[in-house]
Amino acid sequence: GQHLLLDIENVDGAFLNSEERLAHAMLELVDECGLTLLSYHCHKLIPMGVSCAGVLLESHVSFHTWPSEGVITLDLFTCG
């Protein structure tokens, strides 16, 4: 398998705090990578931030955000 862990800094805090925008970003990422998304869920955190997890036919993808820090962590694992 291939495992990508990525921390991205200096990202717009409004984007990182939007459950809807991050769900759309997950769909775009999966499509651009040519992967197959079976299901996904995004959850807005309190007081801020969003976590998204997706089940792929090929394994999984997840995002976790820290809007006040401008940071998003991406975890993408594929196998097969």
Sequence and secondary structure as in RCSB ss.txt:
>XXXX:A:sequence
GQHLLLDIENVDGAFLNSEERLAHAMLELVDECGLTLLSYHCHKLIPMGVSCAGVLLESHVSFHTWPSEGVITLD
LFTCG
>XXXX:A:secstr
 EEEEEEE S  HHHHT HHHHHHHHHHHHHHTT  EEEEEEEE SSS EEEEEEETTEEEEEEEETTTTEEEEE
EEE  
